[in-house]
Amino acid sequence: MKKTFTLSFLALSAFAQAQQQNISGFSSASAATELQHEKQFDQSLSAKRIGESIKQLSAFPHHLGSPGGKAVAEAILAKYKSFGLDAHIETYSVLFPTPKTRVLQLNGSTPYTALLKEPALAEDATSGQAGQLPTYNAWSADGDVTGELVFVNYGLPDDYDQLQKMGVDVKGKIVIAKYGRSWRGIKPKVAYEHGAIGCIIYSDPKDDGFVQGDVYPKGPYKGEYGVQRGSVLDMVIYPGDPLTPGVGATKEAKRLERLEAPTILKIPVLPISYHDALPFLKSIEGQVAPEDWRGGLPITYHVGPSKATVHLNLAFNWDMVPCYDVIAKIKGSKYPDEWVMRGNHHDGWVNGASDPISGQAAMLDEAKAMGDLLKTGWKPKRTIVYCSWDGEEPSLIGSTEYAEDHAKELQQKAVVYINSDSNGRGFLNAEGSHALEGFMTEIEKAVTDPQTKVSVYDRDKARELVSTSSVKGKKELLDRKTVRLGALGSGSDYSAFLQHLGITTLDLGFGGEDPSGDYHSIYDSYNSYVRFKDHDFMYGPALASVAGRATLRMADADVLPFDFRSLYSTIDRYSKEVQELADQMRESTAINNGLIKTNQYALAYDPDKHLPQPEIKSEVPMIDFSALKTALETLKQSTDKLGTAWEEAAQSGKDQDKLNQKLYRAEQQLLSTEGLPRRPWFKHTIYAPGFYTGYGVKTLPGIRESIEQRNWPELQQQIAIAAKSITQLATYLDSPPAP
């Protein structure tokens, strides 16, 4: 009785607070209860416990298929069960290559054999452990090649255009590229397409090393022997297990032969340190590299080719290994077949204290806080599903295989997927489905930044205001009252949910004040994390508070907080961006072709260098965007109408489950494989990743990519596909809920 009285009193107090704090999707009465649950949830979070989890789970190497990986999965399973959640492990059988031969040699008068080794450090307790994966790029081809060396800057398409202008051809040669400016898998893919027989990738100290600050262990930045491991799978086609595209990698699944798998690269690829890179770069002759290509090493950077040849020999163990996804559920009391999903991977390249254990530890504390709420008698209306994924690092394997294995069920039941990865000190980075911008604004205003004691929203806005250079941009930010969610490309476990299944998605994590060079190295350790990332673990509870609120509110909302007016505004902005891109390209192409025809390049070039003139490019035609504009106007009308109806429903106090099911399945209307033969797995035409335009470019990517590649027939097809998908969504939103 006493406990009941206390909770009733607290509920009344929360109700009074709710009068001043509306929560989207909740009536005034239910908002009071929700605020009380969130207060209890926050009280259960512990920075100390999160730090202990980071130390425990990063105590040994735990990559996919390793004994350590299994031990971490089992430890997480035990934690979920101790919190009172119904948990189990789902196991998939997947391909995973590990190196058995790695040789990189410089021939000629000054021979050098690369060390290909990160040394243990006395200041880093786990850096000398057994069981560490060697430095390598997963999904490189086996290969034994010898050739001259060419420096290709960051190895992006524009860099090869520049080399062509300089008269340098990479056909039959090995290229060396800097890490940065794109996802690493772009570099060997573009190299292969230009005829290269091998690819070396290194971290230049100008981008990731002593030019940035003191190196590890004195400071956080990459030392001369540090190496970034990582996947180079051709995820433009599909992520996940290369042998089971489109289906879960169960033991019974039909598999491709390895040599038939289109996502495994065709040339050998190897990452190296800048210590190993220096002798190879010094050997390169030819023209001096353009100024913006030059790095921080004490040499003159040349583009090549080298006179001395380079020998690259790589061979791999192509093993089938188990992939352990840990799944934990809290069954919904009212809508058990509607799932609010929350995920973070648990596998690392080595110890992975930052990536991914910092995010995993915060998510585990969320789950514990949910378990503590269960003990008070609370039960979520919708089922909450916690997912600790395996195999993210090699190519999003665990999440992809789970999503493919449960695809039909997920499209029926998954309300939202909320993802995180690594977590550090600083500002909240929130990306995802734009219908959730208002929802995330309320959450960011409700969570306090642990360093400054202002809201996460206010701190993020201050950063944007200070970093924005234009007066126009600052005025726009001052006038804007909601967060603007970044669009998601690929690169973490949300990919299968958003781009393959069309499930509404968020990706969350703090950072920006946690500089480091330990990414995917043996130095991503507890010692490094506690010194340079988040020494008091204060941002673990901050992430848990943000993601936990998102999970709680989605699980208990009367009406799901999806506002498609924000989605319309974003797509409309994207549409204007690609139209402006086409207009700018048309003008610049016409001017540049004129310069070539009037011999301006030949007059401007140094005659002693005998440089070829650039090739004349095809003129950019006038592009008909009318179908896209019409579709967007239809979407605006539908979202405005739905927004009004949604606001009325939220305050009605009536059961709105038919409306809710309509809302959370809406983004599936944007799915399409029509006209996308090169990447059929990525079906989401608005958010599908634009890999070729550089990792992270996501604005109407099919259209943008066709413009940048001057593929005019495909461009009109892409415009028609986008218009059809947008119109389909508008029609769906405009119709009444299904009975």
Long-range contacts (C-beta under 8 A, 24 or more apart in sequence): 7-36, 7-376, 10-36, 11-36, 14-39, 21-446, 22-442, 23-442, 23-553, 24-438, 24-439, 24-442, 24-557, 24-561, 24-563, 24-650, 25-439, 25-553, 25-557, 25-558, 25-559, 25-560, 25-561, 25-650, 26-553, 26-556, 26-557, 26-558, 26-650, 27-558, 27-650, 27-651, 27-652, 27-653, 28-651, 29-653, 30-556, 30-558, 34-552, 34-553, 34-556, 37-373, 37-378, 37-552, 37-556, 38-446, 38-548, 38-549, 38-552, 40-372, 40-373, 40-376, 41-369, 41-370, 41-372, 41-373, 41-545, 41-548, 41-549, 41-552, 42-369, 42-541, 42-545, 42-548, 44-365, 44-368, 44-369, 44-372, 44-373, 45-365, 45-366, 45-369, 45-540, 45-541, 45-544, 45-545, 45-548, 46-365, 46-541, 47-536, 47-537, 47-538, 47-540, 47-541, 48-537, 49-365, 49-368, 50-361, 50-362, 50-364, 50-365, 50-537, 50-540, 50-541, 50-544, 51-361, 51-530, 51-537, 51-540, 53-79, 53-357, 53-360, 53-361, 53-364, 53-365, 54-353, 54-357, 54-358, 54-361, 54-526, 54-529, 54-537, 54-540, 55-526, 57-346, 57-357, 57-360, 57-361, 58-126, 58-348, 58-351, 58-352, 58-353, 58-357, 58-525, 58-526, 58-529, 59-126, 59-351, 59-526, 60-126, 60-129, 60-131, 60-351, 61-129, 61-131, 61-132, 61-133, 61-348, 61-350, 61-351, 62-346, 62-347, 62-348, 62-351, 62-352, 63-133, 63-347, 63-348, 63-349, 63-350, 63-393, 64-94, 64-96, 64-321, 64-323, 64-347, 64-390, 64-391, 64-393, 64-394, 64-397, 65-96, 65-319, 65-321, 65-322, 65-323, 66-131, 67-131, 68-131, 69-324, 69-346, 69-347, 69-390, 70-322, 70-324, 72-346, 72-347, 73-324, 73-326, 73-346, 73-388, 73-390, 76-326, 76-346, 76-360, 76-364, 76-388, 77-326, 79-364, 79-367, 79-368, 80-326, 80-328, 80-364, 80-367, 80-386, 81-328, 83-328, 83-367, 83-368, 83-370, 83-371, 83-372, 84-371, 84-374, 84-375, 85-328, 85-329, 85-330, 85-367, 85-370, 85-371, 85-386, 86-328, 86-329, 86-330, 86-331, 87-326, 87-327, 87-328, 87-329, 87-386, 88-326, 88-327, 88-328, 89-324, 89-325, 89-326, 89-327, 90-324, 90-325, 90-327, 90-402, 90-405, 91-322, 91-323, 91-324, 91-325, 92-241, 92-248, 92-249, 92-250, 92-322, 92-323, 92-325, 92-397, 92-398, 92-401, 92-402, 92-405, 93-249, 93-250, 93-251, 93-253, 93-320, 93-321, 93-322, 93-323, 94-241, 94-243, 94-244, 94-249, 94-320, 94-321, 94-322, 94-323, 94-391, 94-397, 94-401, 95-241, 95-242, 95-243, 95-258, 95-318, 95-319, 95-320, 95-321, 96-138, 96-319, 96-320, 96-321, 96-391, 96-394, 96-397, 97-138, 97-139, 97-140, 97-316, 97-317, 97-318, 97-319, 98-133, 98-134, 98-136, 98-316, 98-317, 98-319, 99-134, 99-136, 99-314, 99-315, 99-316, 99-317, 100-315, 100-316, 100-317, 101-313, 101-314, 101-315, 102-134, 102-135, 102-136, 102-270, 102-313, 102-314, 103-311, 103-312, 103-313, 103-314, 104-200, 104-270, 104-272, 104-276, 104-310, 104-311, 104-312, 104-313, 105-310, 105-311, 106-279, 106-280, 106-283, 106-308, 106-310, 107-146, 107-308, 107-309, 107-310, 107-311, 108-283, 108-307, 108-308, 108-309, 109-308, 110-279, 110-282, 110-283, 110-308, 112-279, 112-280, 114-272, 114-276, 114-280, 115-225, 115-273, 115-275, 115-276, 116-227, 116-270, 116-272, 116-276, 117-225, 118-225, 118-226, 118-227, 118-273, 118-521, 118-522, 118-523, 119-225, 120-522, 121-216, 121-217, 121-523, 123-217, 123-527, 124-216, 124-217, 124-522, 124-523, 124-525, 124-527, 124-528, 125-525, 125-526, 125-527, 126-351, 126-522, 126-525, 126-526, 126-527, 127-522, 127-523, 127-525, 129-351, 132-350, 132-522, 133-229, 133-349, 133-350, 135-227, 135-229, 135-271, 135-272, 135-273, 136-229, 136-270, 136-271, 136-314, 137-184, 137-188, 137-201, 137-229, 137-230, 137-231, 137-232, 137-269, 137-270, 137-271, 138-229, 138-230, 138-231, 138-232, 138-233, 138-393, 138-394, 138-395, 139-231, 139-232, 139-233, 139-234, 139-242, 139-263, 139-264, 139-265, 139-394, 139-395, 140-188, 140-232, 140-265, 140-267, 140-268, 140-269, 140-270, 140-314, 140-316, 141-264, 141-265, 141-266, 141-267, 141-268, 141-269, 141-314, 142-268, 142-314, 142-315, 142-316, 143-197, 143-198, 143-267, 143-268, 143-312, 143-313, 143-314, 144-268, 144-312, 144-313, 144-314, 144-315, 145-174, 145-197, 145-198, 145-267, 145-268, 145-311, 145-312, 145-313, 146-309, 146-310, 146-311, 146-312, 147-172, 147-173, 147-174, 147-197, 147-198, 147-309, 147-310, 148-173, 148-174, 148-304, 148-305, 148-306, 148-307, 148-308, 148-309, 148-310, 149-173, 149-174, 149-175, 149-176, 149-200, 149-280, 149-283, 149-284, 149-304, 149-305, 149-306, 149-308, 149-309, 149-310, 150-174, 150-175, 150-176, 150-196, 150-284, 150-303, 150-304, 150-305, 150-306, 151-175, 151-176, 151-177, 151-281, 151-284, 151-289, 151-293, 151-301, 151-302, 151-303, 151-304, 152-176, 152-177, 152-187, 152-191, 152-303, 153-177, 153-178, 153-289, 153-290, 153-293, 154-178, 154-180, 154-181, 154-182, 154-187, 155-182, 155-186, 155-187, 155-188, 155-190, 155-191, 155-199, 155-201, 156-181, 156-182, 156-186, 156-187, 156-190, 156-694, 157-190, 157-692, 159-293, 160-190, 160-194, 162-290, 163-303, 164-612, 164-614, 164-615, 165-611, 165-612, 165-614, 166-287, 166-303, 166-611, 167-610, 167-611, 167-612, 168-286, 168-287, 168-303, 168-304, 168-305, 169-195, 170-194, 170-195, 170-196, 171-195, 171-196, 172-196, 172-197, 173-197, 173-304, 173-305, 174-198, 174-199, 174-200, 174-310, 174-312, 175-199, 175-200, 176-200, 176-201, 176-202, 176-277, 176-280, 176-281, 176-284, 177-201, 177-202, 178-202, 178-203, 178-204, 178-207, 178-295, 179-203, 179-204, 179-207, 179-208, 179-228, 179-271, 180-204, 180-207, 180-208, 181-694, 182-694, 182-695, 183-235, 183-491, 183-691, 183-695, 184-228, 184-230, 184-231, 184-232, 184-271, 185-231, 185-232, 185-233, 185-234, 185-235, 185-265, 185-691, 186-691, 186-692, 186-694, 186-695, 187-232, 187-269, 188-232, 188-265, 188-267, 188-269, 189-232, 189-234, 189-236, 189-265, 191-267, 192-265, 192-266, 192-267, 196-267, 197-267, 198-267, 198-268, 198-269, 198-270, 198-310, 198-312, 199-267, 199-268, 199-269, 199-270, 200-269, 200-270, 200-271, 200-272, 200-277, 200-280, 200-310, 200-312, 201-228, 201-269, 201-270, 201-271, 201-272, 202-271, 202-272, 202-273, 202-274, 202-276, 202-277, 203-227, 203-228, 203-273, 203-274, 203-517, 204-274, 204-277, 204-295, 204-296, 204-297, 205-274, 205-295, 205-296, 205-297, 206-294, 206-295, 206-296, 207-295, 207-296, 208-517, 209-274, 209-296, 209-517, 210-296, 211-296, 212-515, 212-517, 213-515, 215-517, 216-517, 216-518, 216-523, 216-528, 217-523, 217-527, 217-528, 219-532, 220-514, 220-515, 220-516, 220-517, 220-518, 220-528, 220-531, 220-532, 221-515, 221-516, 221-517, 222-274, 222-517, 222-518, 222-521, 223-517, 223-523, 224-273, 224-274, 224-275, 225-273, 225-275, 226-273, 226-517, 226-518, 226-521, 226-523, 227-271, 227-272, 227-273, 227-520, 227-521, 228-271, 228-519, 228-520, 228-521, 229-271, 229-349, 229-350, 229-520, 229-521, 230-271, 230-349, 230-393, 230-520, 231-393, 231-394, 231-395, 232-265, 232-269, 233-263, 233-264, 233-265, 233-394, 233-395, 234-262, 234-263, 234-264, 234-265, 235-263, 235-395, 235-396, 235-490, 235-689, 235-691, 236-678, 236-679, 236-689, 236-691, 236-692, 237-262, 237-263, 237-678, 237-679, 237-681, 238-263, 238-679, 238-680, 238-681, 238-682, 239-395, 239-396, 239-397, 239-400, 239-490, 239-495, 239-496, 239-681, 240-395, 240-396, 240-397, 240-400, 240-401, 240-404, 240-496, 241-395, 241-397, 241-400, 241-401, 242-395, 244-401, 244-404, 245-681, 246-404, 246-681, 247-404, 247-405, 248-401, 248-402, 248-404, 248-405, 248-406, 249-323, 249-397, 249-401, 249-404, 249-405, 250-405, 258-318, 263-395, 268-312, 268-313, 268-314, 269-314, 270-312, 270-314, 280-306, 280-310, 283-307, 283-308, 283-310, 287-609, 323-390, 323-391, 323-397, 323-398, 323-401, 324-390, 324-398, 325-387, 325-388, 325-389, 325-390, 325-398, 325-399, 325-401, 325-402, 326-387, 326-388, 326-390, 327-385, 327-386, 327-387, 327-388, 327-402, 328-367, 328-385, 328-386, 328-387, 328-388, 329-383, 329-384, 329-385, 329-386, 330-370, 330-374, 330-379, 330-380, 330-383, 330-384, 331-379, 331-383, 332-379, 332-380, 332-381, 332-382, 332-383, 332-384, 332-555, 333-379, 333-380, 333-381, 334-381, 334-382, 335-381, 335-382, 335-383, 335-657, 335-660, 336-382, 336-383, 337-383, 337-412, 337-413, 338-382, 338-383, 338-413, 338-415, 338-660, 338-661, 338-664, 339-382, 339-383, 339-384, 339-385, 339-410, 339-413, 339-414, 339-415, 340-380, 340-382, 340-383, 340-384, 340-385, 340-415, 340-416, 340-418, 340-551, 340-554, 340-555, 341-385, 341-387, 341-414, 341-415, 341-416, 341-417, 341-418, 341-497, 342-366, 342-384, 342-385, 342-386, 342-387, 342-417, 342-418, 342-419, 342-547, 342-551, 343-386, 343-387, 343-388, 343-389, 343-399, 343-417, 343-418, 343-419, 343-420, 343-493, 343-494, 344-387, 344-388, 344-389, 344-419, 344-420, 344-421, 344-493, 345-388, 345-389, 345-390, 345-391, 345-392, 345-393, 345-398, 345-399, 345-421, 345-492, 345-493, 346-388, 346-389, 346-390, 347-389, 347-390, 347-391, 347-392, 347-393, 347-398, 348-393, 348-524, 349-393, 349-520, 349-521, 349-524, 350-520, 350-521, 350-522, 350-524, 351-522, 351-524, 351-525, 351-526, 352-524, 353-524, 353-525, 353-526, 353-528, 353-529, 353-533, 354-422, 354-423, 354-424, 354-514, 354-516, 354-518, 354-519, 354-524, 354-528, 354-529, 354-533, 355-421, 355-422, 355-519, 355-520, 355-524, 356-392, 356-421, 356-422, 358-422, 358-423, 358-424, 358-529, 358-533, 358-534, 358-540, 359-420, 359-421, 359-422, 359-423, 359-509, 359-543, 360-388, 361-540, 362-420, 362-423, 362-540, 362-541, 362-543, 362-544, 362-547, 363-388, 363-420, 363-544, 363-547, 365-540, 365-541, 365-544, 366-544, 366-547, 366-548, 366-551, 369-544, 369-548, 370-548, 370-551, 380-552, 380-555, 380-556, 381-555, 381-556, 381-557, 382-415, 382-554, 382-555, 382-556, 383-413, 383-555, 384-551, 384-555, 387-493, 389-493, 392-421, 392-492, 392-493, 393-520, 396-490, 396-492, 396-493, 396-495, 396-496, 398-493, 399-493, 399-494, 399-495, 399-496, 399-497, 400-495, 400-496, 400-500, 402-496, 403-496, 403-497, 403-500, 403-501, 404-496, 404-500, 407-500, 407-501, 410-497, 410-501, 410-503, 411-501, 411-502, 411-503, 411-665, 411-668, 414-497, 414-501, 414-503, 414-664, 415-504, 415-554, 415-560, 415-660, 415-664, 416-503, 416-504, 416-505, 416-506, 416-550, 416-554, 416-664, 417-494, 417-497, 417-498, 417-503, 417-504, 417-505, 417-506, 418-505, 418-506, 418-508, 418-547, 418-550, 418-551, 418-554, 419-492, 419-493, 419-494, 419-505, 419-506, 419-507, 419-508, 420-507, 420-508, 420-509, 420-543, 420-547, 421-492, 421-493, 421-507, 421-509, 422-509, 422-511, 423-509, 423-510, 423-511, 423-534, 423-539, 423-540, 423-543, 424-509, 424-510, 424-511, 424-512, 424-513, 424-514, 424-533, 424-534, 424-539, 425-451, 425-510, 425-511, 425-512, 425-513, 425-514, 425-533, 425-534, 425-538, 425-539, 426-510, 426-511, 426-512, 426-513, 426-514, 426-539, 427-456, 427-459, 427-460, 427-463, 427-510, 427-511, 427-512, 427-513, 428-456, 428-460, 428-508, 428-509, 428-510, 428-542, 428-546, 429-486, 429-507, 429-508, 429-509, 429-510, 429-511, 429-512, 430-483, 430-485, 430-486, 430-506, 430-507, 430-508, 430-546, 431-485, 431-486, 431-487, 431-488, 431-506, 431-507, 432-485, 432-486, 432-488, 432-494, 432-504, 432-505, 432-506, 432-507, 433-485, 433-498, 433-504, 433-505, 433-506, 433-567, 433-667, 433-687, 434-485, 434-487, 434-566, 434-567, 434-569, 434-570, 434-571, 435-504, 435-562, 435-563, 435-564, 435-566, 435-567, 435-666, 435-667, 436-485, 436-504, 436-506, 436-561, 436-562, 436-563, 436-566, 437-482, 437-483, 437-484, 437-485, 437-563, 437-566, 438-482, 438-561, 438-563, 438-566, 439-550, 439-553, 439-561, 439-562, 439-563, 440-483, 440-485, 440-506, 440-550, 441-481, 441-482, 441-483, 443-546, 443-549, 443-550, 443-553, 444-483, 444-546, 446-549, 447-542, 447-545, 447-546, 447-549, 449-542, 450-538, 450-539, 450-541, 450-542, 451-538, 456-542, 456-546, 457-483, 463-512, 482-566, 484-570, 487-570, 487-574, 487-687, 487-698, 487-699, 488-687, 488-698, 489-687, 489-689, 489-690, 489-691, 489-695, 489-696, 489-697, 489-698, 489-701, 490-682, 490-689, 490-691, 491-689, 491-695, 495-689, 498-684, 498-687, 499-681, 499-682, 499-683, 499-684, 499-687, 499-688, 499-689, 500-681, 500-682, 500-683, 500-684, 501-668, 501-671, 502-667, 502-668, 502-669, 502-670, 502-671, 502-683, 502-684, 503-667, 503-668, 504-562, 504-664, 504-667, 506-550, 508-543, 508-546, 508-547, 508-550, 509-543, 510-539, 510-542, 510-543, 557-660, 558-650, 558-653, 558-656, 559-646, 559-649, 559-650, 559-656, 559-659, 559-660, 559-663, 560-660, 560-663, 560-664, 562-646, 562-663, 562-664, 562-666, 563-643, 563-646, 564-635, 564-638, 564-639, 564-642, 564-643, 564-666, 564-729, 564-733, 565-639, 565-640, 565-643, 567-639, 568-632, 568-635, 568-636, 568-639, 571-632, 571-635, 571-686, 571-700, 571-726, 572-632, 572-636, 574-686, 574-699, 574-700, 575-625, 575-628, 575-629, 575-632, 575-700, 577-699, 577-700, 577-704, 578-699, 578-700, 578-703, 578-704, 578-707, 579-623, 579-625, 581-704, 581-707, 581-708, 582-620, 582-623, 582-707, 585-620, 585-707, 585-708, 586-619, 586-620, 586-621, 586-622, 589-617, 589-618, 589-619, 589-620, 590-619, 590-620, 592-617, 593-617, 593-619, 617-710, 618-710, 618-712, 620-710, 621-712, 623-707, 623-712, 623-715, 623-716, 623-719, 624-716, 624-719, 625-719, 627-719, 627-720, 627-723, 628-719, 628-722, 628-723, 628-726, 630-723, 631-722, 631-723, 631-724, 631-726, 631-727, 631-730, 632-726, 634-726, 634-727, 634-730, 634-731, 635-726, 635-727, 635-729, 635-730, 635-733, 637-730, 637-734, 638-729, 638-730, 638-731, 638-733, 638-734, 639-730, 639-733, 641-733, 641-734, 642-733, 642-734, 658-737, 658-738, 658-739, 659-737, 661-737, 661-738, 662-732, 662-737, 662-738, 666-729, 666-732, 666-733, 667-729, 669-725, 669-728, 669-729, 669-732, 670-725, 670-726, 670-728, 670-729, 671-725, 672-721, 672-724, 672-725, 674-721, 674-724, 675-702, 675-714, 675-717, 675-718, 675-720, 675-721, 676-702, 676-721, 685-721, 685-722, 685-725, 686-722, 686-725, 686-726
